């Protein structure tokens, strides 16, 4: 992966749960790992509400508050971009 204003980085993991269309879980590891990192599990749950879909994301447990904040910022940016993409062009 490579953020728009950042260095290229690599991730590794394995899917542990695949339940279309409602749930996906996978392990998350930095490659190479940071000394403050540990393997975490990411779970994405999707629930339909009429014309809308609620996405719930859970990840943890983190070794430090700084690593939690790094992941929170990354997921926030990623999900904001997904939201913009799904809404399509404005105008």
C-alpha positions as CSV (number, residue, x, y, z in Angstrom):
1,X,0.0,0.0,0.0
2,X,1.0,3.6,-0.4
3,X,-0.8,6.6,1.0
4,X,-1.0,9.7,-1.2
5,X,1.6,11.5,0.8
6,X,3.7,8.7,2.3
7,X,6.1,5.9,1.7
8,X,5.2,2.5,0.3
9,X,4.5,-0.2,2.9
10,X,3.6,-3.8,2.9
11,X,1.0,-5.8,4.9
12,X,0.4,-9.5,5.3
13,X,-2.4,-11.6,6.7
14,X,-4.9,-14.4,6.2
15,X,-8.7,-14.4,5.9
16,X,-10.2,-16.1,8.9
17,X,-13.9,-15.6,8.3
18,X,-15.6,-15.1,4.9
19,X,-19.4,-14.9,5.2
20,X,-20.8,-13.1,2.1
21,X,-22.4,-10.6,2.2
22,X,-22.3,-9.8,5.9
23,X,-18.9,-10.5,7.5
24,X,-15.2,-10.6,6.7
25,X,-12.3,-11.1,9.2
26,X,-8.6,-11.3,8.6
27,X,-5.3,-11.1,10.4
28,X,-3.2,-7.9,10.0
29,X,0.6,-7.8,10.1
30,X,3.0,-5.1,9.1
31,X,5.9,-6.4,6.9
32,X,8.4,-5.9,8.3
33,X,6.9,-5.5,11.7
34,X,7.4,-2.4,13.9
35,X,8.8,-3.2,17.3
36,X,5.5,-1.8,18.8
37,X,3.3,-4.0,16.6
38,X,1.6,-7.3,17.1
39,X,-0.8,-9.2,14.9
40,X,-4.3,-7.9,15.1
41,X,-7.6,-9.2,13.8
42,X,-9.8,-7.0,11.6
43,X,-13.5,-7.8,11.4
44,X,-15.8,-6.0,9.0
45,X,-19.5,-6.5,9.4
46,X,-22.1,-5.2,7.0
47,X,-25.8,-4.8,7.9
48,X,-28.5,-3.6,5.4
49,X,-30.9,-0.9,6.4
50,X,-33.2,-0.3,3.4
51,X,-31.2,1.5,0.8
52,X,-28.2,2.0,3.1
53,X,-25.6,-0.4,4.5
54,X,-24.0,0.0,7.9
55,X,-20.3,-1.0,8.1
56,X,-18.8,-1.8,11.4
57,X,-15.1,-2.2,11.7
58,X,-13.3,-3.8,14.7
59,X,-9.5,-4.3,15.1
60,X,-7.3,-5.0,18.0
61,X,-5.7,-5.5,20.4
62,X,-2.9,-2.9,19.9
63,X,0.3,-2.9,21.8
64,X,0.4,0.9,22.3
65,X,-1.9,3.9,22.0
66,X,0.3,5.2,19.2
67,X,-0.2,2.1,17.1
68,X,-4.0,2.4,17.7
69,X,-4.0,6.0,16.6
70,X,-2.0,5.1,13.4
71,X,-4.6,2.4,12.5
72,X,-7.5,4.7,13.4
73,X,-6.2,7.4,11.1
74,X,-5.5,4.9,8.3
75,X,-9.0,3.4,8.5
76,X,-10.7,6.8,8.7
77,X,-9.0,8.0,5.6
78,X,-9.7,4.7,3.8
79,X,-13.4,4.7,4.7
80,X,-13.8,8.4,3.8
81,X,-12.4,7.6,0.4
82,X,-14.7,4.7,0.0
83,X,-17.7,6.8,0.9
84,X,-16.7,9.5,-1.7
85,X,-16.2,6.8,-4.3
86,X,-19.6,5.2,-3.6
87,X,-21.4,8.6,-3.7
88,X,-19.9,9.3,-7.1
89,X,-19.1,12.6,-8.6
90,X,-20.8,15.7,-7.2
91,X,-22.7,17.9,-9.6
